[in-house]
Amino acid sequence: MSHTIRQIVSGILKAPDLATKLSLSRQGFEQIKTNKLQLGEKVENEWVFPENLEFINPFTAKPKLKIPLEHSLLHSAAYIELMAIFMYWDTLSIPDAPYEFYHDFAQIASEESHHFGLIITRMESLGYSFPSIPCNDALYFYSKKTSADICARIVLTSLFSEGRALDSHDRLINKLKSSNTDKTSALLLSKIISEEVSHVKIGLKWFLHFAGDNPKEVYKSVLSAFKLQIRPPFNTKLRDAAGFPQSWYLE
């Protein structure tokens, strides 16, 4: 049965459980990759999260819990990957764009689903579960604020959030190595973060497509509008690999 892109997106976002959501995410990319689908009529996207996922206010400090560092870091990484699945699929439904756009962002969403699955499997092998720690819902908050603005959404998702993930690589890996004697979790997250380079690269490609003649100013204006600040340290090696202009964040 054929679907429109927006119908596929809606089905993934409102899937009631994580296993179904991940399966539909992989299937959705395969459908978009192998078929020239229509964008379809606009629908109201409903984001359905796991029932036991507890959100806390984005402007409230995360409560301090006495849990192992490895549990906390893996849970945080899993949550970020889960939100990336939601945000990237939702992004497909915003613009009327060249078909390559839908392919590219569906591919990223499918890869984020794979990353999420890898982290969850690692957590379960250590006796941890997801979700089991309250999560700051800033990403969800800002996603809703950018639901009709493709440039702002790409800045938020690909350039800000994923860009900061690249910056966190060394710091996060060192923390995990200090708490994890077999280094498995550190190696896993190092591989995942390195693969995010292509996501930033794709996001930048499409941001330049939509942003017009002065993309640097559009980028900075979005950050300013949402009061988002980028502070060092920066992983210039990974940012350079993604083609991220240094003048956008070092000046």
C-alpha positions in Angstrom: 0.0 0.0 0.0 1.4 3.4 -1.0 1.7 6.2 1.5 2.5 9.9 1.3 5.6 11.1 3.1 3.5 13.0 5.6 1.4 9.8 6.3 4.6 7.9 7.0 5.9 10.6 9.3 2.6 10.7 11.2 2.6 6.9 11.7 6.1 6.9 13.1 5.6 9.8 15.5 2.4 8.5 17.0 3.5 4.8 17.2 2.5 3.7 20.8 5.7 1.8 21.7 9.4 2.1 21.0 9.8 -1.2 19.2 7.1 -0.2 16.7 8.5 3.3 16.4 12.0 2.0 15.5 10.6 -0.6 13.1 8.5 2.0 11.3 11.4 4.4 11.2 13.5 1.8 9.3 10.6 0.9 7.1 9.8 4.6 6.4 13.3 5.3 5.1 13.2 2.2 2.8 9.8 3.4 1.4 11.1 6.9 0.7 14.4 5.5 -0.7 12.8 3.0 -3.1 9.7 4.9 -4.1 9.1 8.4 -5.4 6.4 9.3 -2.9 4.2 12.4 -2.8 4.6 14.8 0.1 0.8 14.6 0.7 -1.7 16.8 2.6 -0.5 18.4 5.8 -1.5 16.5 9.0 -1.3 17.4 12.6 1.7 15.4 13.9 1.2 13.8 17.3 4.4 13.0 19.2 3.7 9.9 21.3 6.5 9.2 23.9 7.0 6.1 26.1 4.4 6.2 28.9 7.0 6.2 31.7 9.2 9.0 30.1 9.2 11.8 32.7 9.8 15.3 31.4 11.0 18.2 33.6 10.8 21.8 32.6 13.6 22.9 30.2 14.3 25.9 32.4 14.5 23.9 35.7 17.7 22.3 36.8 17.8 18.5 36.4 17.4 16.9 39.8 20.6 15.3 41.2 20.1 11.5 41.5 22.5 9.0 43.1 23.0 6.8 40.0 26.1 5.4 38.3 27.7 7.8 36.0 27.6 5.3 33.1 23.8 4.9 33.6 23.3 8.7 33.5 25.5 9.3 30.4 24.0 6.4 28.4 20.4 7.4 29.4 21.1 11.0 28.3 22.6 9.8 25.0 19.6 7.5 24.4 17.1 10.3 25.1 18.9 12.7 22.7 18.8 10.0 20.0 15.1 9.4 20.7 14.4 13.1 20.3 16.4 13.2 17.1 14.2 10.5 15.7 11.1 12.6 16.5 12.7 15.8 15.3 14.1 14.5 12.0 10.9 12.7 11.0 8.8 15.7 11.9 11.2 17.9 9.9 10.2 16.0 6.7 6.7 17.3 6.9 7.6 21.0 7.1 8.8 22.1 3.6 7.8 21.5 0.0 11.3 20.6 -1.2 13.3 18.6 -3.7 12.9 14.8 -3.2 16.5 14.5 -2.2 15.7 16.5 1.0 13.1 13.9 2.1 15.6 11.0 1.3 18.4 12.7 3.2 16.4 13.5 6.4 14.7 10.1 6.4 18.1 8.5 6.2 19.3 10.5 9.2 16.2 9.5 11.1 16.7 5.9 10.3 20.4 6.1 11.4 19.3 7.8 14.7 16.9 4.9 15.2 19.8 2.5 14.8 21.9 4.5 17.3 19.1 4.5 19.8 18.8 0.8 19.5 22.5 0.3 20.1 22.5 2.4 23.2 19.4 0.7 24.6 20.9 -2.7 24.1 24.1 -1.6 25.9 22.0 -0.2 28.8 20.1 -3.4 29.1 23.3 -5.5 29.2 24.3 -3.4 32.2 21.0 -3.8 34.0 19.7 -0.3 33.2 16.4 0.5 31.6 15.1 3.4 29.4 13.4 5.6 30.4 14.4 5.6 34.0 15.6 9.1 34.7 13.7 12.4 34.3 14.6 14.2 31.1 14.8 17.9 30.4 12.3 18.6 27.6 14.1 21.6 26.1 14.5 19.8 22.7 10.7 19.1 22.6 10.0 22.7 23.7 12.1 24.2 20.9 10.9 21.7 18.3 7.3 22.8 18.8 8.5 26.4 18.4 10.0 25.6 15.0 7.3 23.4 13.6 6.6 25.7 10.7 10.1 27.2 10.1 12.5 24.9 8.2 15.6 27.1 8.7 15.0 27.4 12.4 14.3 23.6 12.7 17.5 22.7 10.9 19.5 25.1 13.0 18.1 23.7 16.2 18.4 20.0 15.2 21.4 19.6 12.9 23.6 22.6 13.5 23.0 23.4 17.2 22.1 20.1 18.9 24.2 17.8 16.7 27.0 20.3 16.5 27.2 20.3 20.3 27.2 16.5 20.2 30.4 16.7 18.1 31.9 19.1 20.7 31.1 16.7 23.6 32.9 13.8 22.0 36.2 13.9 23.9 34.7 15.1 27.2 32.0 12.4 27.2 34.3 9.6 26.2 36.8 10.5 28.9 34.0 10.4 31.5 32.8 7.0 30.4 36.4 5.6 30.3 36.8 6.7 33.9 33.7 4.8 35.0 33.7 1.9 32.7 36.5 -0.6 33.1 35.9 -2.5 29.8 35.5 0.7 27.8 32.6 -0.8 25.8 30.3 2.1 26.4 33.0 4.7 25.5 33.8 2.9 22.3 30.1 2.7 21.4 29.3 6.4 22.0 32.6 7.4 20.2 31.5 5.6 17.1 27.9 7.0 17.3 29.1 10.6 17.7 31.6 10.2 14.9 28.7 9.1 12.6 26.8 12.3 13.5 29.3 14.2 11.4 27.4 13.3 8.3 24.2 14.5 9.9 25.6 17.9 10.5 27.0 17.9 7.0 23.5 17.1 5.5 21.8 19.6 7.7 24.2 22.3 6.6 23.7 21.4 3.0 19.9 21.9 3.3 20.2 24.9 5.6 22.2 26.6 2.8 19.5 25.6 0.3 16.7 27.2 2.3 18.5 30.2 4.1 19.0 32.5 1.1 21.9 34.8 0.4 23.2 35.3 4.0 23.0 32.0 5.8 25.5 33.0 8.5 23.2 35.8 9.6 20.1 33.5 9.4 21.9 31.0 11.6 22.9 33.6 14.2 19.5 35.2 14.2 17.9 31.8 15.0 20.3 31.2 17.9 19.5 34.7 19.1 15.8 34.4 18.8 15.8 31.2 20.9 18.5 32.5 23.3 20.9 29.7 22.4 24.5 30.3 23.1 27.4 28.2 21.7 30.4 28.2 24.1 33.8 26.5 23.7 35.4 24.1 23.8 34.7 23.2 20.2 35.7 20.0 18.4 37.0 21.8 15.3 38.2 18.6 13.8 34.8 17.0 13.7 33.1 20.3 12.8 35.5 20.8 9.9 34.8 17.3 8.7 31.1 18.2 8.6 32.0 21.4 6.6 30.8 23.7 9.4 32.3 27.1 8.8 34.5 28.2 11.7 33.5 31.8 11.2 30.0 30.9 12.3 31.0 29.9 15.8 34.5 31.2 16.5 33.9 34.9 15.9 
